[in-house]
Amino acid sequence: MADPPEAAEAGAKQKEKQKIRNKKKAAAVDESELLTVPDGWKEPAFTREDNPKGLLEESSFATLFPKYREAYLKECWPLVQKALGEHFVNATLDLIEGSMTVTTTKKTFDPYAIIRARDLIKLLARSVPFEQAVRILQDDIACDIIKIGSLVRKRDTFIKRRGRLLGPKGSTLKALELLTNCYIMVQGNTVSALGPFSGLKETLMIKRELSKDPELRSQSWERFLPKFKRKNLKKRKEPKKKNTKKEYTPFPPPQPESQIDKELASGEYFLKERQKKRKQVQEIKAKQADAIKKRQEERNKAFIPPKEKPVVKTKKASTEKKIDIAAIKEKVKNAKKKKLGALPEEEVKLKMAADEKKKKKKK
């Protein structure tokens, strides 16, 4: 049996251990609860009272902008200086070098203001309008510039995928903006996203609806998300030049003929040096003669007249028709009998008959 004082000490030790365990359990909090932010909670604004002495050293950031943004930046730069002046940050625009610079001053009290100013000029350089870019100066707004140019090797594939991100008439991009409550700008090889911290992470409307239910907030949502099957409708493009494998042979390929082998085959190897030189000179002269002949033919082409079009012969009226002399004589006789301006015989007879009818009627 243990003595009474020893038993009391053992009981006290057990109580201390139990207290330590309870403290650890109380300190242990679910990670999901730490990650969630209560509704309506906002971080208090950083004021001059938090940092009354200001900053010790001057900080500055600079960024370049493309030539086509020069006119827009020159127009809206007074608004940029006014917005940054509220945070006691200076902004300078250098049109010669094509750069924008932001620097802190002695009155700057917020150490994170220069970081927000840096993000502002970066967004302006990436074609984000000033009305959207100035939102980065707010405490609950963040931005991200995503480089998408290096994700794909082929340029054609990159352009197709970038067009898929935009959608027909920008419908896909607009849907993403509505889902995430962020402003998204696709420009060249980068995508600029501007919005709240939670909106930059959200990508589906289903997630937003599920997050409203407090019971489903800490559960897995895979059973609610749609599952799509991949269908490769387009067939793989066949290459124009197909590399056909040659049949395997254990023998090596034939060795190419050397210059000596060619000379032995043509008989030049056994000629003397003078004969070789003479033959070389003859070959050179023959080549020169051919070149001069071709050059002369090209020069003479300018003096050769073009081929004329063949003249189309017009068909002459045939004069070989037989002439009826007797008929012509009769016409001449009848013409002599008639007086100039006299009526033909048939018309005269008709008039005479008409006059006789009129006389009979009068009687």
Phi, psi and omega in degrees: 000136180280149178293153181301317179296323179293321179295324179293320179295318179297320179294322179295321179296317179298321179296321179296317178298319180295323177295318179298318179298317180296321178296319179295319178296321179292324181286329180288115181239147179298135182297325180299325178289327178290326182285332182278143179254132179299147180294136178084358181276135178228143178288135180297143183293148179275119184246176180293334179295332178289332180217074186291333183275349178080196183266150183279320184233162179275135177241147181211152176223147179223149177214149179271156177227151181290164185296324184290348179268358186297315183295317181293316181294323178296326182285318185263004184296323175302325178291324178296315180296322179294317180295318180284334178295332177295334178259011178059046177237130179274145178227132180233141179245120180251105182282339180288310179277342182072049183222157173238138183229138175236137182221151177278163178236181179291335181274350182292124180248337180271113182292338182271356181296324181292328178292318178293323177295321176298316178296326180298312181290331176294318179294320178296324178291334181264028172069019174280130180296155184298324182300327178272320184294328182292345178294341181294341179285351177280154184289327186265014181243137177229168180218161178209131177252110186261127178271118182250357183292329184266006181284334183233142182283311185281137182291321180297317179296321179297318181294321179295317181290325176293322176294326176293327177292323178286317181082170179294120181058032177072021183290319180295318179295321179294321178296319177297321178296320179291324182289322187259354184057033181238155172267126183240131181231120178260118182220113178063239183261012182228157173236122179259125179240133184223123181173191179291162183300316181292325181292330179292338180265334183285143179225345184230145178291331180297321179297322180294318180293321180290329181291342179289332181276117182294334180288323182272359185295323183260008181259168177282139184254013184296328181289340179269338184281144180288149178244124184251143176263137179281131178231114177271092182285322182280132178283156180291134181290130179278138179291150180293317179256113179267127179275105179272131180285133179281154179294140182287131176229137180289345184272142179288161179293155182296141181286134180294150182289138176275174180296323180293319178299319179295320179293323177295321181292323181272347180091001181289338184296330185268358178282158177280170183297319180297317180296322178295315180296319179298319179294319178298318179296319178297318178296319180295317180296322179295318178296319179296319179297318178297318180295319179295321179297315179296319180296320179293321178297319178295323178291323182287344180298329181291336182265354179279123181289148178290156181287130180278150179286142180294139181281129179275120180279130178278141181285125178277145179296134182288125181254016183267013179290145181286135181259128179271102185290323183295319180295323180295321180297318180296319178298321180294318179297314180298323179294325179292322180295323182284144173275158178293128179082001180283152180280158175292164186297319183297318180293323178297316179298318180296319179295318180296319180295322180292323179294319179297321178297320180296318179298318180297321179294322179295321179293000000 
